[in-house]
Amino acid sequence: MTRVLIVDDAVFMRTMIKDILISAEIDIVGEASNGEEAIKKYRELSPDLVIMDIVMPVKSGIDAVHDIMAINRNARIIVCNVLGQESLVMEAIQAGAKDFVTKPFRKEKVLDVIRKVVDS
């Protein structure tokens, strides 16, 4: 079973992602509300996959992607964005993120991206 760390500064967004993952019987091992927490939790939990917002306080998702990839160059990270953030998505992909999903989330799209990244 895929073990996932969810990172978003908005509790509402983390809950939406959790509901999608729970419905697909995907194991949620932890949550973080900013990039600093994400790095700490990544070290503690060694998840199979990180789903991370790009724009967050304290440390951005892009900076956290850089740091997590420095910890594990094989880390699987999916970033979340809103429409109009294409340049940030490209920056995150260049930093090592494997794919992205756009808010508002569509359950099928999120699960398709997760399957694609986990199976790669």
DSSP file (Angstrom, degrees, kcal/mol; ACC not computed):
  #  RESIDUE AA STRUCTURE BP1 BP2  ACC     N-H-->O    O-->H-N    N-H-->O    O-->H-N    TCO  KAPPA ALPHA  PHI   PSI    X-CA   Y-CA   Z-CA
    1    1 A M              0   0    0      0, 0.0     2,-0.3     0, 0.0    25,-0.1   0.000 360.0 360.0 360.0 136.4    0.0    0.0    0.0
    2    2 A T        -     0   0    0     46,-0.1    25,-1.3    45,-0.1     2,-0.5  -0.522 360.0-146.5 -72.4 129.6    1.3    3.5   -0.9
    3    3 A R  E     -a   27   0A   0     -2,-0.3    45,-1.9    23,-0.1    46,-1.8  -0.884  20.4-164.0-102.2 122.4    2.1    5.6    2.1
    4    4 A V  E     -ab  28  49A   0     23,-3.0    25,-2.4    -2,-0.5    26,-1.2  -0.873  19.4-157.3-118.5 138.4    1.4    9.3    1.5
    5    5 A L  E     -ab  30  50A   0     44,-2.3    46,-2.6    -2,-0.4     2,-0.5  -0.958  18.5-152.5-105.6 126.0    2.4   12.6    3.2
    6    6 A I  E     -ab  31  51A   0     24,-2.3    26,-2.2    -2,-0.5     2,-0.5  -0.876  12.3-173.7-103.5 128.2    0.0   15.5    2.5
    7    7 A V  E     +ab  32  52A   0     44,-3.1    46,-2.5    -2,-0.5     2,-0.3  -0.959  24.4 127.2-128.2 115.2    1.4   19.0    2.6
    8    8 A D        -     0   0    0     24,-2.1     6,-0.1    -2,-0.5    26,-0.1  -0.931  51.7-136.6-161.0 141.0   -0.9   22.1    2.3
    9    9 A D  S    S+     0   0    0     46,-0.3     2,-0.6    -2,-0.3    24,-0.1   0.704  89.3  78.6 -74.3 -17.6   -1.2   25.2    4.5
   10   10 A A     >  -     0   0    0      1,-0.2     4,-2.2    -3,-0.0     3,-0.3  -0.826  67.1-156.6 -96.4 119.3   -5.0   25.0    4.2
   11   11 A V  H  > S+     0   0    0     -2,-0.6     4,-2.6     1,-0.2     5,-0.2   0.892  95.9  58.8 -56.7 -40.6   -6.7   22.4    6.4
   12   12 A F  H  > S+     0   0    0      1,-0.2     4,-2.1     2,-0.2    -1,-0.2   0.903 106.7  46.2 -56.8 -44.5   -9.6   22.4    4.0
   13   13 A M  H  > S+     0   0    0     -3,-0.3     4,-2.4     2,-0.2    -1,-0.2   0.903 111.0  51.6 -68.0 -41.4   -7.4   21.3    1.1
   14   14 A R  H  X S+     0   0    0     -4,-2.2     4,-2.7     1,-0.2    -2,-0.2   0.908 110.2  50.6 -60.4 -39.9   -5.6   18.6    3.2
   15   15 A T  H  X S+     0   0    0     -4,-2.6     4,-2.6     2,-0.2    -2,-0.2   0.904 108.4  51.5 -65.1 -41.6   -9.1   17.3    4.1
   16   16 A M  H  X S+     0   0    0     -4,-2.1     4,-1.8     2,-0.2    -2,-0.2   0.930 113.0  44.9 -60.2 -45.6  -10.1   17.2    0.5
   17   17 A I  H  X S+     0   0    0     -4,-2.4     4,-2.6     1,-0.2     5,-0.2   0.922 111.9  52.9 -64.4 -43.9   -7.0   15.2   -0.5
   18   18 A K  H  X S+     0   0    0     -4,-2.7     4,-3.2     1,-0.2     5,-0.3   0.922 107.2  51.8 -57.3 -45.3   -7.4   12.9    2.5
   19   19 A D  H  X S+     0   0    0     -4,-2.6     4,-2.0     1,-0.2    -1,-0.2   0.897 110.8  48.1 -60.1 -41.0  -11.0   12.1    1.5
   20   20 A I  H  X S+     0   0    0     -4,-1.8     4,-1.0     2,-0.2    -1,-0.2   0.933 115.1  44.8 -63.9 -46.1   -9.9   11.2   -2.0
   21   21 A L  H ><>S+     0   0    0     -4,-2.6     5,-2.8     1,-0.2     3,-0.5   0.908 111.8  51.4 -66.8 -42.7   -7.1    9.0   -0.7
   22   22 A I  H ><5S+     0   0    0     -4,-3.2     3,-1.7     1,-0.2    -1,-0.2   0.903 106.2  55.4 -61.4 -40.7   -9.2    7.3    1.9
   23   23 A S  H 3<5S+     0   0    0     -4,-2.0    -1,-0.2     1,-0.3    -2,-0.2   0.790 111.1  45.2 -63.3 -26.1  -11.8    6.5   -0.7
   24   24 A A  T <<5S-     0   0    0     -4,-1.0    -1,-0.3    -3,-0.5    -2,-0.2   0.279 116.9-115.4 -98.3   9.1   -9.1    4.8   -2.7
   25   25 A E  T < 5 +     0   0    0     -3,-1.7     2,-0.4     1,-0.2    -3,-0.2   0.874  60.9 156.2  57.0  41.5   -7.8    3.0    0.4
   26   26 A I      < -     0   0    0     -5,-2.8     2,-0.5    -8,-0.1    -1,-0.2  -0.837  45.2-117.1 -97.6 136.7   -4.4    4.8    0.2
   27   27 A D  E     -a    3   0A   0    -25,-1.3   -23,-3.0    -2,-0.4     2,-0.7  -0.609  19.7-155.3 -81.7 120.5   -2.6    5.1    3.5
   28   28 A I  E     +a    4   0A   0     -2,-0.5   -23,-0.2   -25,-0.2     3,-0.1  -0.858  14.8 177.2 -95.3 114.8   -2.0    8.6    4.8
   29   29 A V  E     -     0   0A   0    -25,-2.4     2,-0.3    -2,-0.7   -24,-0.2   0.660  59.0 -18.9 -94.6 -16.9    1.0    8.6    7.1
   30   30 A G  E     -a    5   0A   0    -26,-1.2   -24,-2.3     2,-0.0     2,-0.3  -0.989  49.6-134.8-175.8 170.2    1.2   12.3    8.0
   31   31 A E  E     -a    6   0A   0     -2,-0.3     2,-0.3   -26,-0.2   -24,-0.2  -0.970  13.9-173.0-137.1 151.1    0.3   15.9    7.3
   32   32 A A  E     -a    7   0A   0    -26,-2.2   -24,-2.1    -2,-0.3     3,-0.1  -0.982  18.7-152.2-142.6 153.6    2.2   19.1    7.2
   33   33 A S  S    S+     0   0    0     -2,-0.3     2,-0.3   -26,-0.2   -26,-0.1   0.426  77.9  15.9-109.0  -0.3    1.2   22.7    6.9
   34   34 A N  S  > S-     0   0    0     22,-0.1     4,-2.2   -26,-0.1    24,-0.1  -0.968  85.0 -92.9-159.3 173.8    4.3   24.2    5.3
   35   35 A G  H  > S+     0   0    0     24,-1.9     4,-2.0    22,-0.7     5,-0.2   0.851 119.5  54.7 -63.5 -36.8    7.6   23.3    3.6
   36   36 A E  H  > S+     0   0    0      1,-0.2     4,-2.0     2,-0.2    -1,-0.2   0.949 111.2  44.8 -61.2 -48.9    9.6   23.2    6.8
   37   37 A E  H  > S+     0   0    0      1,-0.2     4,-3.1     2,-0.2     5,-0.3   0.881 109.4  58.2 -61.5 -37.9    7.2   20.7    8.4
   38   38 A A  H  X S+     0   0    0     -4,-2.2     4,-2.5     1,-0.2    -1,-0.2   0.912 106.9  46.3 -59.4 -44.2    7.1   18.7    5.2
   39   39 A I  H  X S+     0   0    0     -4,-2.0     4,-2.2     2,-0.2    -1,-0.2   0.926 113.9  48.2 -65.5 -44.8   10.9   18.1    5.3
   40   40 A K  H  X S+     0   0    0     -4,-2.0     4,-2.1     1,-0.2    -2,-0.2   0.937 115.0  44.7 -60.3 -47.7   10.8   17.2    8.9
   41   41 A K  H  X S+     0   0    0     -4,-3.1     4,-3.1     2,-0.2     5,-0.4   0.860 109.2  56.9 -67.3 -35.2    7.9   14.7    8.4
   42   42 A Y  H  X S+     0   0    0     -4,-2.5     4,-2.2    -5,-0.3    -1,-0.2   0.938 109.4  45.8 -60.6 -45.1    9.6   13.3    5.3
   43   43 A R  H  < S+     0   0    0     -4,-2.2    -2,-0.2     1,-0.2    -1,-0.2   0.917 118.3  42.9 -61.7 -43.7   12.7   12.4    7.3
   44   44 A E  H  < S+     0   0    0     -4,-2.1    -2,-0.2    -5,-0.2    -1,-0.2   0.899 126.3  28.2 -68.8 -42.7   10.5   10.9   10.1
   45   45 A L  H  < S-     0   0    0     -4,-3.1    -3,-0.2    -5,-0.1    -2,-0.2   0.659  79.7-149.5-101.9 -19.5    8.0    9.0    8.1
   46   46 A S     <  -     0   0    0     -4,-2.2    -4,-0.1    -5,-0.4    -3,-0.1   0.933  27.4-163.9  44.2  59.0    9.8    8.1    4.8
   47   47 A P        -     0   0    0      0, 0.0    29,-0.2     0, 0.0   -43,-0.2  -0.257  26.3-131.7 -69.1 160.0    6.5    8.2    2.8
   48   48 A D  S    S+     0   0    0    -45,-1.9     2,-0.3     1,-0.2    28,-0.3   0.742  91.4  18.3 -77.2 -25.2    6.3    6.6   -0.7
   49   49 A L  E     -b    4   0A   0    -46,-1.8   -44,-2.3    26,-0.1     2,-0.4  -0.999  62.7-154.7-150.3 142.0    4.7    9.7   -2.0
   50   50 A V  E     -bc   5  77A   0     26,-2.3    28,-3.2    -2,-0.3     2,-0.6  -0.986   3.7-163.3-119.1 130.3    4.3   13.4   -1.1
   51   51 A I  E     +bc   6  78A   0    -46,-2.6   -44,-3.1    -2,-0.4     2,-0.4  -0.962  26.4 179.0-109.7 114.8    1.4   15.5   -2.3
   52   52 A M  E     -bc   7  79A   0     26,-3.1    28,-2.5    -2,-0.6   -44,-0.2  -0.957  30.8-129.9-132.5 132.6    2.5   19.1   -1.7
   53   53 A D  E     - c   0  80A   0    -46,-2.5    28,-0.2    -2,-0.4     3,-0.1  -0.408  17.9-144.1 -65.8 149.7    1.0   22.6   -2.3
   54   54 A I  S    S+     0   0    0     26,-1.6     7,-3.1     1,-0.2     2,-0.8   0.908  84.4  55.1 -83.9 -46.1    3.4   24.9   -4.1
   55   55 A V  S    S+     0   0    0     25,-0.3   -46,-0.3     5,-0.2    -1,-0.2  -0.804  71.8 137.6 -99.1 110.3    2.5   28.2   -2.4
   56   56 A M        -     0   0    0     -2,-0.8   -22,-0.1    -3,-0.1     2,-0.0  -0.966  50.1-102.6-145.0 157.9    2.8   28.0    1.4
   57   57 A P  S    S+     0   0    0      0, 0.0     2,-2.6     0, 0.0   -22,-0.7  -0.277  96.6  20.6 -74.7 170.1    4.2   30.1    4.3
   58   58 A V  S    S+     0   0    0    -24,-0.1     2,-0.3   -23,-0.1   -24,-0.1  -0.391 136.7  10.1  71.6 -64.2    7.5   29.6    6.0
   59   59 A K  S    S-     0   0    0     -2,-2.6   -24,-1.9     4,-0.0   -23,-0.1  -0.972  83.9-124.6-144.8 129.1    9.0   27.5    3.1
   60   60 A S     >  -     0   0    0     -2,-0.3     4,-2.2   -26,-0.1    -5,-0.2  -0.175  24.5-112.2 -69.3 163.4    7.5   27.1   -0.3
   61   61 A G  H  > S+     0   0    0     -7,-3.1     4,-2.5     2,-0.2    -7,-0.2   0.865 118.1  55.1 -61.1 -37.3    6.6   23.8   -1.9
   62   62 A I  H  > S+     0   0    0     -8,-0.7     4,-2.1     2,-0.2    -1,-0.2   0.934 109.1  46.0 -64.0 -45.6    9.4   24.4   -4.5
   63   63 A D  H  > S+     0   0    0      1,-0.2     4,-2.2    -9,-0.2    -1,-0.2   0.892 112.9  51.2 -63.1 -38.6   12.0   24.9   -1.8
   64   64 A A  H  X S+     0   0    0     -4,-2.2     4,-2.9     2,-0.2     5,-0.2   0.874 106.4  54.2 -67.2 -36.9   10.7   21.8    0.0
   65   65 A V  H  X S+     0   0    0     -4,-2.5     4,-2.7     2,-0.2     5,-0.2   0.945 108.6  49.8 -59.8 -47.4   10.9   19.8   -3.2
   66   66 A H  H  X S+     0   0    0     -4,-2.1     4,-1.5     1,-0.2    -2,-0.2   0.937 114.2  44.9 -53.9 -49.2   14.6   20.8   -3.5
   67   67 A D  H  X S+     0   0    0     -4,-2.2     4,-1.3     1,-0.2    -2,-0.2   0.884 113.3  48.5 -68.0 -39.9   15.3   19.8    0.1
   68   68 A I  H  X S+     0   0    0     -4,-2.9     4,-2.8     1,-0.2     3,-0.3   0.901 109.7  52.7 -67.6 -39.7   13.4   16.5   -0.1
   69   69 A M  H  < S+     0   0    0     -4,-2.7    -1,-0.2    -5,-0.2    -2,-0.2   0.824 105.9  55.1 -65.2 -29.3   15.2   15.6   -3.3
   70   70 A A  H  < S+     0   0    0     -4,-1.5     3,-0.2    -5,-0.2    -1,-0.2   0.826 110.9  45.4 -69.7 -31.0   18.5   16.3   -1.5
   71   71 A I  H  < S+     0   0    0     -4,-1.3     2,-0.3     1,-0.3    -2,-0.2   0.907 136.5   6.7 -74.7 -44.6   17.5   13.8    1.2
   72   72 A N    ><  -     0   0    0     -4,-2.8     3,-2.2    -5,-0.1    -1,-0.3  -0.874  59.9-163.2-145.0 104.8   16.3   11.2   -1.4
   73   73 A R  T 3  S+     0   0    0     -2,-0.3    -4,-0.1     1,-0.3    -3,-0.1   0.634  94.5  56.3 -66.8 -10.6   16.9   11.7   -5.1
   74   74 A N  T 3  S+     0   0    0      2,-0.1    -1,-0.3    -5,-0.0    -5,-0.1   0.282  77.7 136.3 -99.4   8.7   14.2    9.0   -5.8
   75   75 A A    <   -     0   0    0     -3,-2.2     2,-0.6    -7,-0.2   -26,-0.1  -0.239  50.8-137.5 -57.5 143.0   11.5   10.8   -3.8
   76   76 A R        +     0   0    0    -28,-0.3   -26,-2.3   -29,-0.2     2,-0.4  -0.925  30.1 172.9-106.6 115.9    8.1   10.9   -5.5
   77   77 A I  E     -c   50   0A   0     -2,-0.6    21,-2.9    19,-0.4    22,-1.1  -0.986  18.4-167.7-129.0 131.4    6.5   14.3   -5.1
   78   78 A I  E     -cd  51  99A   0    -28,-3.2   -26,-3.1    -2,-0.4     2,-0.3  -0.977  18.1-149.2-112.3 127.8    3.3   15.5   -6.7
   79   79 A V  E     -cd  52 100A   0     20,-2.2    22,-2.2    -2,-0.5     2,-0.4  -0.709   2.7-141.2 -99.2 152.8    2.7   19.3   -6.5
   80   80 A C  E     +cd  53 101A   0    -28,-2.5   -26,-1.6    -2,-0.3   -25,-0.3  -0.902  27.4 166.6-110.7 137.3   -0.7   21.1   -6.2
   81   81 A N  E     - d   0 102A   0     20,-2.0    22,-3.6    -2,-0.4     2,-0.3  -0.884  30.3-124.0-139.6 171.4   -1.3   24.3   -8.0
   82   82 A V  E >   - d   0 103A   0     -2,-0.3     3,-1.5    20,-0.2    20,-0.0  -0.818  51.6 -76.7-111.2 160.6   -4.1   26.6   -9.0
   83   83 A L  T 3  S+     0   0    0     20,-0.6    -1,-0.1    -2,-0.3    19,-0.0  -0.258 119.1  36.8 -54.9 140.2   -4.7   27.8  -12.6
   84   84 A G  T 3  S+     0   0    0     -3,-0.0     3,-0.3     0, 0.0    -1,-0.2   0.384  88.5  97.5  97.0  -2.8   -2.3   30.4  -13.6
   85   85 A Q    <>  +     0   0    0     -3,-1.5     4,-2.2     1,-0.2     3,-0.5  -0.010  38.4 127.2-105.1  29.5    0.7   29.0  -11.8
   86   86 A E  H  > S+     0   0    0      1,-0.3     4,-2.5     2,-0.2     5,-0.2   0.864  71.5  53.0 -56.9 -39.1    2.2   27.2  -14.8
   87   87 A S  H  > S+     0   0    0     -3,-0.3     4,-2.0     1,-0.2    -1,-0.3   0.880 109.4  49.3 -66.2 -35.6    5.6   28.7  -14.3
   88   88 A L  H  > S+     0   0    0     -3,-0.5     4,-2.4     2,-0.2    -1,-0.2   0.883 109.3  52.5 -68.4 -37.6    5.7   27.6  -10.6
   89   89 A V  H  X S+     0   0    0     -4,-2.2     4,-2.6     2,-0.2    -2,-0.2   0.937 109.4  48.9 -61.9 -46.1    4.7   24.1  -11.7
   90   90 A M  H  X S+     0   0    0     -4,-2.5     4,-2.5     1,-0.2    -1,-0.2   0.898 110.7  51.1 -61.4 -39.7    7.6   24.0  -14.2
   91   91 A E  H  X S+     0   0    0     -4,-2.0     4,-1.5     2,-0.2    -1,-0.2   0.902 110.9  48.4 -62.7 -41.6   10.0   25.2  -11.5
   92   92 A A  H  X>S+     0   0    0     -4,-2.4     5,-2.6     2,-0.2     4,-0.8   0.893 111.1  50.0 -66.3 -40.3    8.7   22.4   -9.2
   93   93 A I  H ><5S+     0   0    0     -4,-2.6     3,-0.9     1,-0.2    -2,-0.2   0.916 110.0  50.6 -64.5 -43.0    9.1   19.8  -11.9
   94   94 A Q  H 3<5S+     0   0    0     -4,-2.5    -1,-0.2     1,-0.2    -2,-0.2   0.832 106.8  55.8 -62.9 -31.1   12.7   21.1  -12.6
   95   95 A A  H 3<5S-     0   0    0     -4,-1.5    -1,-0.2    -5,-0.2    -2,-0.2   0.672 135.3 -84.9 -75.6 -16.7   13.4   20.8   -8.8
   96   96 A G  T <<5S+     0   0    0     -3,-0.9   -19,-0.4    -4,-0.8    -3,-0.2   0.358  77.4 144.3 131.8  -6.8   12.3   17.1   -8.9
   97   97 A A      < -     0   0    0     -5,-2.6    -1,-0.3     1,-0.1   -19,-0.2  -0.364  40.4-147.5 -61.5 144.6    8.6   16.9   -8.6
   98   98 A K        -     0   0    0    -21,-2.9     2,-0.3     1,-0.2   -20,-0.2   0.771  65.3 -26.0 -87.6 -27.7    7.2   14.0  -10.7
   99   99 A D  E     -d   78   0A   0    -22,-1.1   -20,-2.2    -7,-0.0     2,-0.3  -0.930  59.4-125.9-167.6-175.9    3.8   15.5  -11.7
  100  100 A F  E     -d   79   0A   0     -2,-0.3     2,-0.3   -22,-0.2   -20,-0.2  -0.976   2.9-153.0-146.3 158.5    1.1   18.0  -10.6
  101  101 A V  E     -d   80   0A   0    -22,-2.2   -20,-2.0    -2,-0.3     2,-0.4  -0.976  22.2-131.4-129.2 147.9   -2.6   18.3   -9.9
  102  102 A T  E     -d   81   0A   0     -2,-0.3     4,-0.2   -22,-0.2   -20,-0.2  -0.820  31.7 -93.2-104.8 136.7   -4.6   21.4  -10.2
  103  103 A K  E    S+d   82   0A   0    -22,-3.6   -20,-0.6    -2,-0.4     2,-0.1  -0.635 104.7  57.3 -81.5 146.1   -7.1   22.8   -7.7
  104  104 A P  S    S-     0   0    0      0, 0.0    -2,-0.1     0, 0.0     2,-0.1   0.537  98.0-131.3 -70.9 145.0  -10.0   22.4   -7.4
  105  105 A F        -     0   0    0     -2,-0.1     2,-0.5    -4,-0.1    -2,-0.1  -0.381  14.7-155.1 -72.5 139.0   -9.2   18.7   -7.2
  106  106 A R     >  -     0   0    0     -4,-0.2     4,-2.5     1,-0.1     3,-0.3  -0.977  18.0-137.7-109.0 124.2  -11.1   16.1   -9.3
  107  107 A K  H  > S+     0   0    0     -2,-0.5     4,-2.5     1,-0.2     5,-0.2   0.878 100.6  48.1 -49.2 -50.9  -11.0   12.7   -7.7
  108  108 A E  H  > S+     0   0    0      1,-0.2     4,-2.4     2,-0.2    -1,-0.2   0.896 112.4  49.2 -61.4 -41.3  -10.3   10.7  -10.9
  109  109 A K  H  > S+     0   0    0     -3,-0.3     4,-2.4     2,-0.2    -1,-0.2   0.929 111.5  48.9 -64.4 -45.7   -7.5   13.1  -12.0
  110  110 A V  H  X S+     0   0    0     -4,-2.5     4,-2.4     1,-0.2    -2,-0.2   0.936 114.0  45.6 -59.6 -47.3   -5.8   13.0   -8.6
  111  111 A L  H  X S+     0   0    0     -4,-2.5     4,-2.6    -5,-0.2    -1,-0.2   0.868 111.2  53.0 -67.1 -36.1   -5.9    9.2   -8.5
  112  112 A D  H  X S+     0   0    0     -4,-2.4     4,-2.5    -5,-0.2    -1,-0.2   0.928 111.1  46.3 -62.7 -44.9   -4.7    8.9  -12.1
  113  113 A V  H  X S+     0   0    0     -4,-2.4     4,-2.5     2,-0.2     5,-0.2   0.911 112.2  50.9 -65.5 -41.7   -1.7   11.1  -11.3
  114  114 A I  H  X S+     0   0    0     -4,-2.4     4,-2.9    -5,-0.2     5,-0.3   0.944 111.8  47.2 -59.8 -48.0   -0.9    9.1   -8.1
  115  115 A R  H  X S+     0   0    0     -4,-2.6     4,-2.4     1,-0.2    -2,-0.2   0.922 112.4  50.0 -60.0 -44.2   -1.1    5.8  -10.0
  116  116 A K  H  X S+     0   0    0     -4,-2.5     4,-0.6     1,-0.2    -1,-0.2   0.920 115.2  42.5 -60.6 -45.3    1.1    7.2  -12.8
  117  117 A V  H >< S+     0   0    0     -4,-2.5     3,-0.6     1,-0.2    -2,-0.2   0.911 116.2  47.1 -70.5 -43.0    3.8    8.5  -10.4
  118  118 A V  H 3< S+     0   0    0     -4,-2.9    -2,-0.2     1,-0.2    -1,-0.2   0.866 114.0  48.1 -67.4 -36.4    3.7    5.4   -8.1
  119  119 A D  H 3<        0   0    0     -4,-2.4    -1,-0.2    -5,-0.3    -2,-0.2   0.568 360.0 360.0 -81.7  -8.6    3.9    3.0  -11.0
  120  120 A S    <<        0   0    0     -4,-0.6    -1,-0.2    -3,-0.6    -2,-0.1   0.493 360.0 360.0 -80.4 360.0    6.8    4.8  -12.7
